Amino acid sequence: MKLYDFAPAPNPRRVRIFLAEKGITLPMVQVNLRANEQFAPAFRAVNADCTVPVLELDDGARIADVLAICVYFEALQPDPPLMGVGVQDRANVAAWQRRVERDGFLAVVEAFRNATPGFKGRALPGPDDYEQIPALAERGRARLGKFFGMMNACLADREFVAGKQYSIADITALVTVDFAGWIKLGIPGDCSHLRRWYDMVSARPSAKA
């Protein structure tokens, strides 16, 4: 079993943090996205979508999606639970994970890929070319501002994003806040609850994965 990774990229980092929380170590194969190695024939044979992370199992089967990889390891090693315990808690964690990804992480992706010169003609990940749309970059930044406010309100009465326990929703939120730094947006000064949470989860050893 091995994980195709690119250490600087936000999406593979989400998986690495998840694995670190589980205490799971895997061989890593670095795919240099900055050198466009994801488009080389050798990697296209691994993942035709030209993205990382990709988990390759011992039988050669591959899983090429952040959440799907995490689901696999949650089932393989349930403790510590990172996707909830019991039916209601699992549903709650799933809902928060989806909300953080949609309203936060994807907003940063929208802003970053539609404004960064290095992504000219590559505004969407994957094998196909799409032109940048500057208005989407501005929209992404506006969405992120609202996301920070929403998260601050959410964390006013709870320790972690989905409640009392650290979960995959916290992992996605942490990576989102750090990713926002790539577009020079940080936690607003009036978001004290979000800042308290961020300082706490950033101090976990897994955050360095």
Helices and strands as residue ranges (DSSP letters): E 2-5, H 10-22, E 28-30, G 33-35, G 37-39, H 41-44, E 54-56, E 62-63, H 66-76, H 87-100, I 101-105, H 106-113, G 117-119, H 134-154, H 168-180, G 181-183, H 192-202, G 205-208
